[in-house]
Amino acid sequence: MSRPAWVSGGVEIAKSALAVIERAGREAYARDEEACGYLEGPESAPLLCDVAVELENLANKYHQVDPESHPRTGREYFKVNSRKFERAIQEGLERARPVKVFFHSHLDCGAYFSAEDAASMTLGGGEPSYQLAYLVTAVDAGVVTAHRLFVWDAATRAFIEAPYSEVPA
């Protein structure tokens, strides 16, 4: 598969999809955990993301079952069912509605791409595991305060901020 357009940034996020992300972020904040999920859109419009799908953050469940092996909670990071996420990616390709962006929220610390985020998206190092852009939403004191989009820059081998726009939907 060639490099899709959305991995360079410039994605157009439908306001209705952004509303889903913001609601998910506020609700997850109330549960004291990060929200997470993905944005998909039509293959025929490579930069358009018109649907947001929330995924369950499993971090608190893993922490509750085995706090020694999983010392951090959902407030500090996200953990998704990788099989469900990979299935969503595959089904999106089959339906000509690829997954283009992975989103998650940060609680009370701003919208930035952390070292932990980078490790999660590269499975500990190297290139990203998926050809996606990454949207981080800041939720401060229960209020969405910012969105920032990040993409992989092969030249610097790091995630860098990239532009995005909101579009009607």
Secondary structure, 3 states (H helix, E strand, C coil): CCCCHHHHCCEEEEHHHHHHHHHHHHHHHHCCCCCEEEEECCCCCCCEECEEEEECCCHHHHHHHCCCCCCCCCCCCCCCCHHHHHHHHHHHHHCCCCEEEEEEEEECCCCCCCHHHHHHHHCCCCCCCCCCEEEEEEEECCEEEEEEEEEEECCCCEEEEECEEEECC
